Amino acid sequence: MKRINVLAITVLVICLAWLVSRNTGPCRTDVKMVPVGEEVKIVPVSEEVKKIPVKGMVTMVDLGAASCIPCKMMAPILDKLGKRYQGKAAVIFIDLRYNQEAAQQFRVQSIPTQIFFDKDGREISRHIGYMSEEAIVAQLKSMGVQ
């Protein structure tokens, strides 16, 4: 019986070591960003995250994960609003599975988190959890985006 337990533990350890060695988890150094209304981009962290908030433009950043249920529910809303406010406000989604550094940079404690920045790059509002289209539009309107 002891031999079977030792064998099972050994196999488990080997499998875990193999999974970790594949480097497919949250330790990746890529950032997966989805500027709404455009194709998915995978770029180095230092390139794009430093450009957020977008200079001279009201910016909404949604920080979450493509596998998160509330994030999935918000995806079509963000896509719609990204198209609606194109040129007026930047609507950006960052998948934190691929960019844990952004979670630290934006002090994210739970996902999804939406952060609204004014044209000068100051954080104006922060919301945690699912945010409806109406609530996002109201926040953007309160910041002068029509």
C-alpha positions in Angstrom: 0.0 0.0 0.0 2.9 2.4 0.9 4.5 1.7 -2.5 1.3 2.6 -4.4 1.1 5.9 -2.4 4.7 6.7 -3.0 4.3 5.9 -6.7 1.2 8.1 -7.0 2.9 11.0 -5.3 5.9 10.7 -7.6 3.7 10.7 -10.7 1.9 13.7 -9.4 5.1 15.6 -8.7 6.4 14.8 -12.2 3.2 15.9 -13.8 3.2 19.2 -11.9 6.9 19.8 -12.8 6.0 19.3 -16.4 3.1 21.7 -16.3 5.2 24.4 -14.7 8.0 23.9 -17.2 5.6 24.6 -20.1 5.4 28.3 -19.0 1.8 28.7 -20.1 0.4 30.0 -16.9 0.3 33.5 -15.4 4.1 33.7 -15.4 4.2 34.8 -19.0 5.8 38.1 -19.8 3.3 39.0 -22.5 0.4 41.3 -22.1 -2.8 40.4 -23.9 -4.7 43.5 -24.6 -7.9 44.0 -26.5 -8.4 47.5 -27.7 -12.1 47.2 -28.2 -13.2 47.3 -31.8 -9.8 46.0 -33.0 -8.0 42.7 -33.2 -6.5 41.1 -30.1 -2.9 42.3 -29.7 -0.2 40.5 -27.8 2.7 42.9 -27.2 5.5 43.3 -24.6 4.3 44.7 -21.3 6.5 47.7 -21.4 5.2 48.9 -24.8 1.5 49.2 -24.2 0.8 49.3 -20.5 2.9 52.4 -20.2 0.6 54.1 -22.7 -2.4 53.7 -20.4 -4.2 56.0 -19.8 -4.2 57.3 -23.3 -2.8 60.9 -23.3 -5.4 63.6 -24.0 -8.3 61.2 -24.0 -10.8 59.9 -21.4 -9.8 56.3 -20.9 -11.7 53.3 -19.5 -9.6 50.3 -18.6 -11.3 47.0 -17.8 -8.9 44.6 -16.1 -10.0 41.0 -16.0 -9.6 37.6 -17.7 -11.2 36.1 -20.7 -12.1 33.1 -18.5 -13.9 35.2 -15.9 -17.7 35.0 -16.2 -18.5 38.7 -15.5 -15.7 39.6 -17.9 -17.2 37.5 -20.6 -20.6 39.2 -20.0 -18.9 42.6 -20.4 -17.0 41.8 -23.6 -19.8 42.6 -26.0 -20.6 45.7 -24.1 -17.0 46.9 -24.3 -16.9 46.1 -28.0 -20.0 48.1 -28.6 -18.9 51.1 -26.5 -15.4 51.0 -28.0 -17.0 51.5 -31.5 -19.5 54.1 -30.2 -16.8 56.2 -28.5 -14.0 55.7 -31.1 -12.0 58.9 -31.2 -13.8 60.3 -28.2 -12.7 57.8 -25.4 -10.3 54.9 -25.2 -11.9 51.6 -24.1 -9.3 49.0 -23.3 -9.4 45.5 -21.9 -6.4 43.9 -20.3 -6.3 40.2 -19.7 -4.5 39.8 -16.3 -3.7 36.2 -16.9 -1.1 37.4 -19.3 -0.1 40.5 -17.5 0.2 40.3 -13.7 2.3 43.4 -13.8 -0.7 45.4 -14.9 -2.6 44.1 -11.9 0.1 45.6 -9.7 0.4 48.8 -11.7 -3.4 49.5 -11.4 -3.7 48.0 -7.9 -6.3 45.5 -8.9 -7.6 43.4 -6.0 -10.5 41.6 -7.7 -11.7 41.1 -11.3 -13.2 42.6 -13.2 -12.1 46.1 -12.3 -12.9 49.1 -14.3 -10.9 52.3 -14.0 -11.8 55.6 -15.6 -9.2 58.2 -16.2 -9.7 61.8 -17.3 -7.9 63.5 -20.3 -5.1 64.4 -18.0 -4.5 60.8 -16.9 -6.0 61.2 -13.4 -8.0 58.3 -12.0 -11.6 59.6 -11.6 -13.5 56.4 -10.8 -13.0 52.8 -10.0 -15.6 50.0 -10.0 -15.1 46.3 -9.1 -17.4 43.6 -10.6 -19.7 43.5 -13.5 -20.6 47.0 -14.8 -23.6 47.5 -17.0 -23.6 49.4 -20.3 -25.8 52.0 -18.8 -23.4 52.5 -15.8 -20.4 52.8 -18.1 -22.2 55.3 -20.4 -23.3 57.3 -17.4 -19.7 57.4 -16.1 -18.3 58.5 -19.4 -21.0 61.2 -19.8 -20.2 62.5 -16.3 -16.6 62.9 -17.6 -17.7 64.9 -20.6 -17.8 62.2 -23.3 -20.8 62.4 -25.5 
